[in-house]
Amino acid sequence: MKQTLDIGLVYSRTGSYLRLSDGARAGVLQAVAEVNADPAGDWLIRVHEADPAGQQDHYAPAMLAVHRETGCRHFFGAMTSSSRKEMIPALERCGASLWYGAPYEGFEAADCVAYMHTTVNQNVIPLLDWTLPRLGRRVFLVGSNYIWGWEINRIARDLIAAAGCEVVAERHIPLGDTDIAALLDEIARTRPDIVLNSLVGETQYCVLRALRAAGIACRVLSCNFTEAELPEVGEAAEGLISIGPYFAQPGDVFDNSLARAGYLSVMNLVRLLSLPGANAAMTLPELLALGPGDIDPVSHHVAQPIVIAEVRGGAFAPLLSLPVTAGDPYLARTPRIKAERPRLRIVK
């Protein structure tokens, strides 16, 4: 007889980054359906959902409510770093874990989190390493005004300086804000070769549509744009270059890398729970210590392929494929960024 496994989904079904949540959620539900339909499998998964509605301060209470009602110890969801960081203290208090399936900015390794998408050495570093020598020297940085945008742009500044290139401006826009007239004017005035776009959700879609409508000639880069968002942007995404572990090609199983990460999260959990000595009451570190697998038991990050792709004709066309690379959130194994740093002096 199959054992029952309760899991919690904390994806926003409304709000400015709905398409991201829907992409990841679809992958989780695909895996759940496969596990439940497998007659030889050990587990029957029951799904319990909560909708934080894209509000950062709703994630932890939503997760805790599901935990109290069902006893869930494994949660899937949170598509932004701010929502993930809101959940971590609550997860630690109740001995639960979060399977996080979105790209993020690194410099974190929480015991209660499995990081199932890309981190800094798998996204912004290889993206700029490849594009800066090819696309131009003058870069405009624009990001959402929270930790993802701040950190991606901080790292990008070092990479751009190390390459002998120039940051012409750096701007941050509140999540969900679509008042971008001043930003558009500044991009048009400064005429950068590249716009590194670390925006999220509706703000990103608005900027891409506006750049297209204004006919501004620059290349737009992204560390987080996927096929899940193409229908929202349409032709305005043409020419955008993004990076990720996966871009769907005809006949592929997954529609986007968020769905892939959600699917692999469920499958990895089920695999771990099926190992000798495992049980549903074990914490994530205890499960990871049972044996080798896809997830690093120390950093909790996943080794990923790295693909750089460009939107052509409404789909992503690969430009470069790199070998599977272990996640290195603190850049401990990645060559140091050799940017020239200013000398500090005491100011009285």
LODODO-442834 format. One record per residue (C-alpha): residue in one letter; x, y, z. Coordinates in steps of 0.02 Angstrom, whole numbers, plus 50000, padded with zeros to 5 digits. Layout:
// LODODO-442834
+--------+-------+-------+-------+
! residu !     X !     Y !     Z !
+--------+-------+-------+-------+
!      A !     X !     Y !     Z !
...
+--------+-------+-------+-------+
END
This chain:
// LODODO-442834
+--------+-------+-------+-------+
! residu !     X !     Y !     Z !
+--------+-------+-------+-------+
!      M ! 50000 ! 50000 ! 50000 !
!      K ! 50063 ! 50175 ! 49958 !
!      Q ! 50110 ! 50296 ! 50096 !
!      T ! 50027 ! 50466 ! 50095 !
!      L ! 50135 ! 50621 ! 50075 !
!      D ! 50057 ! 50792 ! 50106 !
!      I ! 50141 ! 50938 ! 50019 !
!      G ! 50101 ! 51123 ! 50019 !
!      L ! 50099 ! 51239 ! 49869 !
!      V ! 50127 ! 51424 ! 49906 !
!      Y ! 50115 ! 51500 ! 49732 !
!      S ! 50030 ! 51666 ! 49697 !
!      R ! 49881 ! 51635 ! 49583 !
!      T ! 49856 ! 51823 ! 49565 !
!      G ! 49974 ! 51971 ! 49563 !
!      S ! 50109 ! 52045 ! 49452 !
!      Y ! 50211 ! 51885 ! 49429 !
!      L ! 50066 ! 51764 ! 49404 !
!      R ! 50144 ! 51689 ! 49246 !
!      L ! 50301 ! 51639 ! 49340 !
!      S ! 50200 ! 51554 ! 49476 !
!      D ! 50090 ! 51465 ! 49349 !
!      G ! 50242 ! 51397 ! 49258 !
!      A ! 50321 ! 51324 ! 49414 !
!      R ! 50156 ! 51261 ! 49484 !
!      A ! 50119 ! 51168 ! 49322 !
!      G ! 50283 ! 51071 ! 49339 !
!      V ! 50245 ! 51024 ! 49519 !
!      L ! 50071 ! 50961 ! 49475 !
!      Q ! 50139 ! 50864 ! 49325 !
!      A ! 50258 ! 50771 ! 49440 !
!      V ! 50122 ! 50740 ! 49570 !
!      A ! 50010 ! 50665 ! 49436 !
!      E ! 50149 ! 50549 ! 49377 !
!      V ! 50194 ! 50493 ! 49552 !
!      N ! 50013 ! 50458 ! 49598 !
!      A ! 49982 ! 50363 ! 49435 !
!      D ! 50133 ! 50249 ! 49457 !
!      P ! 50068 ! 50080 ! 49518 !
!      A ! 50242 ! 50029 ! 49575 !
!      G ! 50275 ! 50190 ! 49671 !
!      D ! 50286 ! 50204 ! 49859 !
!      W ! 50195 ! 50369 ! 49881 !
!      L ! 50025 ! 50449 ! 49855 !
!      I ! 50042 ! 50638 ! 49859 !
!      R ! 49906 ! 50752 ! 49925 !
!      V ! 49920 ! 50935 ! 49876 !
!      H ! 49866 ! 51079 ! 49988 !
!      E ! 49872 ! 51254 ! 49913 !
!      A ! 49879 ! 51431 ! 49979 !
!      D ! 49877 ! 51591 ! 49876 !
!      P ! 49984 ! 51734 ! 49944 !
!      A ! 49919 ! 51843 ! 49800 !
!      G ! 50092 ! 51914 ! 49764 !
!      Q ! 50101 ! 52000 ! 49934 !
!      Q ! 50270 ! 51976 ! 50017 !
!      D ! 50203 ! 51976 ! 50195 !
!      H ! 50071 ! 51843 ! 50153 !
!      Y ! 50192 ! 51701 ! 50114 !
!      A ! 50244 ! 51648 ! 50289 !
!      P ! 50067 ! 51658 ! 50362 !
!      A ! 49999 ! 51559 ! 50213 !
!      M ! 50131 ! 51424 ! 50235 !
!      L ! 50102 ! 51414 ! 50423 !
!      A ! 49914 ! 51399 ! 50400 !
!      V ! 49937 ! 51249 ! 50284 !
!      H ! 50063 ! 51173 ! 50404 !
!      R ! 49944 ! 51189 ! 50552 !
!      E ! 49796 ! 51117 ! 50457 !
!      T ! 49884 ! 50972 ! 50369 !
!      G ! 50053 ! 50941 ! 50451 !
!      C ! 50143 ! 50971 ! 50285 !
!      R ! 50332 ! 50974 ! 50303 !
!      H ! 50377 ! 51006 ! 50121 !
!      F ! 50323 ! 51162 ! 50027 !
!      F ! 50344 ! 51217 ! 49847 !
!      G ! 50328 ! 51398 ! 49796 !
!      A ! 50387 ! 51577 ! 49823 !
!      M ! 50447 ! 51651 ! 49658 !
!      T ! 50545 ! 51799 ! 49727 !
!      S ! 50691 ! 51812 ! 49847 !
!      S ! 50595 ! 51927 ! 49962 !
!      S ! 50454 ! 51801 ! 49982 !
!      R ! 50578 ! 51659 ! 50008 !
!      K ! 50669 ! 51756 ! 50143 !
!      E ! 50503 ! 51795 ! 50227 !
!      M ! 50466 ! 51609 ! 50236 !
!      I ! 50635 ! 51546 ! 50300 !
!      P ! 50613 ! 51592 ! 50486 !
!      A ! 50439 ! 51514 ! 50488 !
!      L ! 50502 ! 51357 ! 50401 !
!      E ! 50641 ! 51341 ! 50529 !
!      R ! 50519 ! 51358 ! 50675 !
!      C ! 50407 ! 51218 ! 50615 !
!      G ! 50543 ! 51102 ! 50546 !
!      A ! 50481 ! 51116 ! 50367 !
!      S ! 50571 ! 51141 ! 50202 !
!      L ! 50547 ! 51245 ! 50045 !
!      W ! 50585 ! 51182 ! 49870 !
!      Y ! 50627 ! 51344 ! 49781 !
!      G ! 50615 ! 51334 ! 49592 !
!      A ! 50661 ! 51508 ! 49530 !
!      P ! 50827 ! 51589 ! 49480 !
!      Y ! 50903 ! 51690 ! 49620 !
!      E ! 51052 ! 51799 ! 49663 !
!      G ! 51154 ! 51683 ! 49775 !
!      F ! 51238 ! 51720 ! 49942 !
!      E ! 51119 ! 51608 ! 50038 !
!      A ! 51118 ! 51425 ! 50091 !
!      A ! 50977 ! 51394 ! 50213 !
!      D ! 50962 ! 51220 ! 50287 !
!      C ! 50774 ! 51222 ! 50256 !
!      V ! 50784 ! 51268 ! 50070 !
!      A ! 50825 ! 51164 ! 49916 !
!      Y ! 50879 ! 51284 ! 49777 !
!      M ! 50818 ! 51200 ! 49618 !
!      H ! 50850 ! 51334 ! 49487 !
!      T ! 51004 ! 51439 ! 49446 !
!      T ! 51112 ! 51544 ! 49560 !
!      V ! 51239 ! 51679 ! 49525 !
!      N ! 51377 ! 51572 ! 49447 !
!      Q ! 51245 ! 51490 ! 49335 !
!      N ! 51155 ! 51648 ! 49277 !
!      V ! 51225 ! 51825 ! 49281 !
!      I ! 51411 ! 51780 ! 49274 !
!      P ! 51405 ! 51668 ! 49118 !
!      L ! 51278 ! 51783 ! 49036 !
!      L ! 51390 ! 51936 ! 49048 !
!      D ! 51550 ! 51837 ! 49014 !
!      W ! 51476 ! 51787 ! 48846 !
!      T ! 51381 ! 51944 ! 48796 !
!      L ! 51499 ! 52087 ! 48844 !
!      P ! 51634 ! 52044 ! 48715 !
!      R ! 51501 ! 52025 ! 48580 !
!      L ! 51364 ! 52153 ! 48606 !
!      G ! 51446 ! 52313 ! 48666 !
!      R ! 51533 ! 52405 ! 48806 !
!      R ! 51401 ! 52525 ! 48875 !
!      V ! 51275 ! 52443 ! 48992 !
!      F ! 51116 ! 52512 ! 49072 !
!      L ! 51065 ! 52417 ! 49230 !
!      V ! 50881 ! 52411 ! 49275 !
!      G ! 50806 ! 52298 ! 49407 !
!      S ! 50658 ! 52274 ! 49522 !
!      N ! 50681 ! 52367 ! 49685 !
!      Y ! 50714 ! 52220 ! 49800 !
!      I ! 50854 ! 52096 ! 49834 !
!      W ! 50855 ! 52011 ! 49663 !
!      G ! 50879 ! 52174 ! 49569 !
!      W ! 51001 ! 52245 ! 49696 !
!      E ! 51115 ! 52094 ! 49700 !
!      I ! 51114 ! 52054 ! 49514 !
!      N ! 51161 ! 52234 ! 49477 !
!      R ! 51295 ! 52235 ! 49613 !
!      I ! 51379 ! 52082 ! 49538 !
!      A ! 51354 ! 52149 ! 49361 !
!      R ! 51446 ! 52310 ! 49406 !
!      D ! 51601 ! 52210 ! 49454 !
!      L ! 51592 ! 52103 ! 49298 !
!      I ! 51569 ! 52254 ! 49185 !
!      A ! 51716 ! 52346 ! 49265 !
!      A ! 51826 ! 52190 ! 49253 !
!      A ! 51786 ! 52181 ! 49066 !
!      G ! 51837 ! 52363 ! 49041 !
!      C ! 51659 ! 52413 ! 49001 !
!      E ! 51548 ! 52553 ! 49069 !
!      V ! 51389 ! 52562 ! 49173 !
!      V ! 51298 ! 52712 ! 49100 !
!      A ! 51159 ! 52710 ! 49233 !
!      E ! 51076 ! 52600 ! 49364 !
!      R ! 50892 ! 52613 ! 49406 !
!      H ! 50773 ! 52513 ! 49517 !
!      I ! 50584 ! 52506 ! 49499 !
!      P ! 50458 ! 52445 ! 49630 !
!      L ! 50384 ! 52272 ! 49597 !
!      G ! 50228 ! 52288 ! 49492 !
!      D ! 50257 ! 52472 ! 49447 !
!      T ! 50218 ! 52515 ! 49266 !
!      D ! 50257 ! 52702 ! 49273 !
!      I ! 50414 ! 52690 ! 49166 !
!      A ! 50411 ! 52850 ! 49061 !
!      A ! 50563 ! 52924 ! 49149 !
!      L ! 50659 ! 52761 ! 49132 !
!      L ! 50621 ! 52751 ! 48947 !
!      D ! 50677 ! 52931 ! 48921 !
!      E ! 50841 ! 52897 ! 49010 !
!      I ! 50877 ! 52741 ! 48907 !
!      A ! 50840 ! 52837 ! 48747 !
!      R ! 50953 ! 52981 ! 48804 !
!      T ! 51102 ! 52875 ! 48861 !
!      R ! 51093 ! 52757 ! 48711 !
!      P ! 51171 ! 52603 ! 48792 !
!      D ! 51227 ! 52453 ! 48690 !
!      I ! 51150 ! 52334 ! 48819 !
!      V ! 51009 ! 52344 ! 48946 !
!      L ! 51034 ! 52214 ! 49083 !
!      N ! 50856 ! 52188 ! 49140 !
!      S ! 50832 ! 52116 ! 49315 !
!      L ! 50649 ! 52163 ! 49321 !
!      V ! 50513 ! 52042 ! 49375 !
!      G ! 50336 ! 52016 ! 49315 !
!      E ! 50224 ! 52153 ! 49246 !
!      T ! 50358 ! 52288 ! 49260 !
!      Q ! 50472 ! 52188 ! 49146 !
!      Y ! 50335 ! 52160 ! 49018 !
!      C ! 50293 ! 52345 ! 49018 !
!      V ! 50475 ! 52395 ! 48989 !
!      L ! 50499 ! 52270 ! 48848 !
!      R ! 50341 ! 52330 ! 48760 !
!      A ! 50392 ! 52512 ! 48781 !
!      L ! 50569 ! 52484 ! 48714 !
!      R ! 50496 ! 52398 ! 48562 !
!      A ! 50366 ! 52533 ! 48531 !
!      A ! 50496 ! 52671 ! 48547 !
!      G ! 50614 ! 52584 ! 48426 !
!      I ! 50761 ! 52603 ! 48545 !
!      A ! 50910 ! 52510 ! 48473 !
!      C ! 50992 ! 52410 ! 48613 !
!      R ! 51008 ! 52228 ! 48661 !
!      V ! 50908 ! 52173 ! 48812 !
!      L ! 50977 ! 52037 ! 48927 !
!      S ! 50887 ! 51942 ! 49065 !
!      C ! 50937 ! 51815 ! 49196 !
!      N ! 50758 ! 51760 ! 49230 !
!      F ! 50646 ! 51779 ! 49076 !
!      T ! 50570 ! 51613 ! 49018 !
!      E ! 50443 ! 51545 ! 48894 !
!      A ! 50310 ! 51561 ! 49029 !
!      E ! 50311 ! 51749 ! 48998 !
!      L ! 50322 ! 51754 ! 48808 !
!      P ! 50132 ! 51758 ! 48781 !
!      E ! 50122 ! 51914 ! 48890 !
!      V ! 50253 ! 52010 ! 48791 !
!      G ! 50231 ! 51943 ! 48614 !
!      E ! 50337 ! 52025 ! 48478 !
!      A ! 50413 ! 52146 ! 48605 !
!      A ! 50522 ! 52002 ! 48667 !
!      E ! 50605 ! 51976 ! 48497 !
!      G ! 50793 ! 51984 ! 48513 !
!      L ! 50795 ! 51969 ! 48703 !
!      I ! 50938 ! 51860 ! 48766 !
!      S ! 50909 ! 51757 ! 48922 !
!      I ! 51001 ! 51624 ! 49020 !
!      G ! 50936 ! 51470 ! 49109 !
!      P ! 50959 ! 51284 ! 49133 !
!      Y ! 50833 ! 51242 ! 48998 !
!      F ! 50739 ! 51320 ! 48852 !
!      A ! 50600 ! 51219 ! 48772 !
!      Q ! 50625 ! 51151 ! 48597 !
!      P ! 50492 ! 51064 ! 48490 !
!      G ! 50441 ! 50899 ! 48569 !
!      D ! 50517 ! 50937 ! 48739 !
!      V ! 50431 ! 50880 ! 48899 !
!      F ! 50427 ! 51049 ! 48987 !
!      D ! 50364 ! 51216 ! 48925 !
!      N ! 50494 ! 51316 ! 49023 !
!      S ! 50632 ! 51301 ! 49152 !
!      L ! 50515 ! 51348 ! 49296 !
!      A ! 50405 ! 51197 ! 49257 !
!      R ! 50561 ! 51089 ! 49244 !
!      A ! 50622 ! 51148 ! 49415 !
!      G ! 50452 ! 51116 ! 49494 !
!      Y ! 50444 ! 50942 ! 49420 !
!      L ! 50621 ! 50897 ! 49474 !
!      S ! 50586 ! 50963 ! 49649 !
!      V ! 50443 ! 50839 ! 49676 !
!      M ! 50539 ! 50696 ! 49597 !
!      N ! 50692 ! 50730 ! 49705 !
!      L ! 50586 ! 50734 ! 49863 !
!      V ! 50503 ! 50569 ! 49819 !
!      R ! 50672 ! 50491 ! 49777 !
!      L ! 50743 ! 50546 ! 49944 !
!      L ! 50593 ! 50482 ! 50042 !
!      S ! 50610 ! 50313 ! 49954 !
!      L ! 50792 ! 50288 ! 50008 !
!      P ! 50830 ! 50155 ! 50140 !
!      G ! 50814 ! 50232 ! 50312 !
!      A ! 50710 ! 50381 ! 50255 !
!      N ! 50546 ! 50432 ! 50331 !
!      A ! 50426 ! 50578 ! 50307 !
!      A ! 50471 ! 50656 ! 50476 !
!      M ! 50654 ! 50687 ! 50426 !
!      T ! 50716 ! 50862 ! 50392 !
!      L ! 50789 ! 50911 ! 50224 !
!      P ! 50971 ! 50901 ! 50285 !
!      E ! 50936 ! 50729 ! 50358 !
!      L ! 50864 ! 50669 ! 50193 !
!      L ! 51008 ! 50740 ! 50091 !
!      A ! 51133 ! 50653 ! 50205 !
!      L ! 51063 ! 50482 ! 50159 !
!      G ! 51156 ! 50469 ! 49995 !
!      P ! 51220 ! 50553 ! 49837 !
!      G ! 51096 ! 50639 ! 49722 !
!      D ! 51062 ! 50794 ! 49620 !
!      I ! 51065 ! 50914 ! 49768 !
!      D ! 51227 ! 50964 ! 49855 !
!      P ! 51204 ! 50910 ! 50037 !
!      V ! 51309 ! 51057 ! 50098 !
!      S ! 51245 ! 51205 ! 49996 !
!      H ! 51075 ! 51129 ! 49947 !
!      H ! 51100 ! 51191 ! 49768 !
!      V ! 51078 ! 51089 ! 49609 !
!      A ! 51205 ! 51065 ! 49470 !
!      Q ! 51128 ! 51136 ! 49311 !
!      P ! 51164 ! 51145 ! 49126 !
!      I ! 51187 ! 51325 ! 49067 !
!      V ! 51102 ! 51384 ! 48908 !
!      I ! 51104 ! 51559 ! 48833 !
!      A ! 50962 ! 51586 ! 48709 !
!      E ! 50883 ! 51723 ! 48606 !
!      V ! 50699 ! 51751 ! 48566 !
!      R ! 50676 ! 51725 ! 48380 !
!      G ! 50507 ! 51707 ! 48298 !
!      G ! 50417 ! 51692 ! 48464 !
!      A ! 50527 ! 51555 ! 48537 !
!      F ! 50698 ! 51538 ! 48616 !
!      A ! 50841 ! 51487 ! 48500 !
!      P ! 50998 ! 51425 ! 48592 !
!      L ! 51156 ! 51526 ! 48563 !
!      L ! 51273 ! 51436 ! 48683 !
!      S ! 51265 ! 51279 ! 48788 !
!      L ! 51387 ! 51253 ! 48931 !
!      P ! 51419 ! 51094 ! 49032 !
!      V ! 51325 ! 51052 ! 49189 !
!      T ! 51390 ! 51167 ! 49324 !
!      A ! 51375 ! 51148 ! 49512 !
!      G ! 51287 ! 51289 ! 49602 !
!      D ! 51413 ! 51402 ! 49691 !
!      P ! 51308 ! 51530 ! 49785 !
!      Y ! 51454 ! 51612 ! 49876 !
!      L ! 51572 ! 51603 ! 49727 !
!      A ! 51689 ! 51495 ! 49831 !
!      R ! 51739 ! 51390 ! 49681 !
!      T ! 51714 ! 51521 ! 49546 !
!      P ! 51861 ! 51629 ! 49490 !
!      R ! 51855 ! 51792 ! 49584 !
!      I ! 51791 ! 51947 ! 49497 !
!      K ! 51945 ! 52053 ! 49470 !
!      A ! 51866 ! 52224 ! 49462 !
!      E ! 51971 ! 52373 ! 49510 !
!      R ! 51903 ! 52435 ! 49676 !
!      P ! 51924 ! 52615 ! 49736 !
!      R ! 52041 ! 52649 ! 49880 !
!      L ! 51945 ! 52693 ! 50038 !
!      R ! 51986 ! 52847 ! 50140 !
!      I ! 51921 ! 52915 ! 50303 !
!      V ! 51797 ! 53057 ! 50282 !
!      K ! 51771 ! 53169 ! 50433 !
+--------+-------+-------+-------+
END
